[in-house]
Amino acid sequence: MGHDFGEWVEHFQWVVYLANTAWLYSSVSVVHYFTLFVMVGTSVIVDLRVLGLAATRKPVVKFAEQVYPWMWGAFWLAVLSGALMAATDAGDYLPDKVFRVKMTIILLAVIFTILVQRSIPNWGELPSIPASGKLLALLSLAFWVGSILAGVEIAAISGLG
């Protein structure tokens, strides 16, 4: 099913144009990787702050309020640019197990990032961040690192990308 749907997507005129226009595809790739760096980097720095390993002079609530708008803006640009890139080879990517693992890990990273973000205001009122909060941040951090590793491994394992 994924292969048939992917093949159908690949034949949209705008997808064919994107796939066959080197400067356009390259531009979308640059946007994707830049926004990934911003998104993952900002999420990681908040996780490290929650763990007490970075930006410890700034209250966690203020730090997160400054960083999260950048992270979510970058996230949505990364989703859009990633979807555009994947559309050009959707027939290969959608049925690929490594790609599916990557997408699952990204989903888990986003879920744990949301859990951390929603909990930070409560933690800011406490004398210190509870162990459960640090565990959430550690899991968020681990899933973001895992998503990068899974993305890198798609080409190595599947030959895609």
C-alpha positions in Angstrom: 0.0 0.0 0.0 2.7 2.5 0.9 4.5 1.8 -2.3 1.5 2.4 -4.5 0.5 5.6 -2.7 4.1 6.8 -2.8 4.3 6.1 -6.6 1.1 8.1 -7.0 2.6 11.0 -5.1 5.8 10.9 -7.1 3.9 11.5 -10.3 2.3 14.8 -9.3 3.6 17.4 -11.7 5.0 19.7 -8.9 6.8 16.7 -7.3 8.4 15.7 -10.7 9.4 19.4 -11.1 11.0 19.5 -7.7 12.8 16.2 -8.2 14.2 17.3 -11.6 15.2 20.9 -10.7 18.5 20.6 -9.0 18.6 24.2 -7.6 15.1 23.8 -6.2 15.7 20.4 -4.6 19.0 21.6 -3.2 17.3 24.7 -1.7 14.6 22.5 -0.1 17.4 20.3 1.3 19.3 23.3 2.7 16.1 24.5 4.4 15.4 21.0 5.8 18.9 20.5 7.3 19.2 24.0 8.6 15.8 23.8 10.3 16.7 20.4 11.7 19.8 21.9 13.3 17.8 24.7 14.8 14.9 22.4 16.0 17.1 19.6 17.4 19.6 22.1 18.8 17.1 24.2 20.7 15.3 21.1 22.0 18.5 19.6 23.2 19.7 22.8 24.9 16.4 22.9 26.8 16.7 19.3 27.8 20.3 19.9 28.9 19.0 22.9 31.0 16.4 20.7 32.6 19.1 18.2 33.4 21.2 21.1 35.0 24.0 20.8 32.4 23.5 24.0 30.4 22.4 27.6 30.9 22.1 27.1 34.6 22.2 30.8 35.4 18.9 31.4 33.7 15.6 30.2 35.2 14.3 27.2 33.3 11.0 28.9 32.5 12.5 32.0 31.0 15.0 30.0 29.1 12.3 27.7 27.6 10.1 30.7 26.8 12.9 32.2 24.7 13.9 29.0 22.9 10.7 27.1 22.2 9.2 29.6 19.6 12.4 29.1 17.6 12.2 25.3 18.0 8.5 25.0 16.9 9.0 27.4 14.0 12.0 25.3 12.8 10.0 22.1 13.4 7.2 23.1 11.0 9.7 24.2 8.4 11.5 20.9 8.8 8.3 18.9 8.5 7.3 20.8 5.3 10.7 20.6 3.7 11.1 16.9 4.7 7.7 16.1 3.3 8.7 17.8 0.0 12.0 15.9 -0.2 10.3 12.5 0.7 7.6 13.1 -1.9 10.2 12.9 -4.7 11.0 9.3 -3.7 7.8 8.5 -1.8 7.4 5.1 -3.5 10.7 4.0 -2.0 10.5 5.8 1.4 7.0 5.0 2.5 7.4 1.2 2.5 11.0 1.3 3.9 11.3 0.0 7.5 14.2 2.2 8.4 12.3 5.3 7.2 9.3 4.2 9.3 11.6 3.7 12.4 13.0 7.2 11.8 9.5 8.7 11.7 8.5 6.8 14.8 11.5 8.0 16.7 10.8 11.6 15.6 7.2 11.2 16.8 8.4 10.0 20.2 10.9 12.9 20.3 8.2 15.4 19.6 5.9 13.8 22.2 8.6 13.9 24.9 9.5 17.5 23.9 5.9 18.5 24.4 5.8 16.8 27.7 8.9 18.6 28.8 7.6 22.0 27.5 4.2 21.6 29.2 5.9 20.6 32.5 8.5 23.4 32.7 6.1 26.0 34.2 5.3 23.6 37.1 9.0 22.9 37.6 9.8 26.6 37.6 7.8 26.9 40.8 9.7 24.1 42.6 13.1 24.5 44.4 14.6 22.0 41.9 13.5 20.0 38.9 12.2 16.6 40.0 13.8 13.4 38.9 10.7 12.6 36.8 11.3 15.9 34.9 14.9 15.0 34.4 13.9 11.6 33.1 11.5 13.2 30.6 14.3 15.5 29.4 16.7 12.6 29.1 14.2 10.6 27.0 13.5 13.6 24.8 17.3 14.1 24.3 17.8 10.4 23.5 14.9 10.3 21.0 16.3 13.4 19.2 19.7 11.8 19.0 18.1 8.6 17.9 16.2 10.4 15.1 19.4 11.8 13.7 21.1 8.4 13.8 18.1 6.8 12.2 18.1 9.5 9.4 21.8 8.9 8.8 21.3 5.1 8.7 18.6 5.2 6.0 21.2 5.5 3.3 23.5 3.1 4.9 21.0 0.3 5.5 18.4 0.9 2.8 20.4 2.6 0.1 17.9 5.4 0.0 18.7 9.1 0.1 
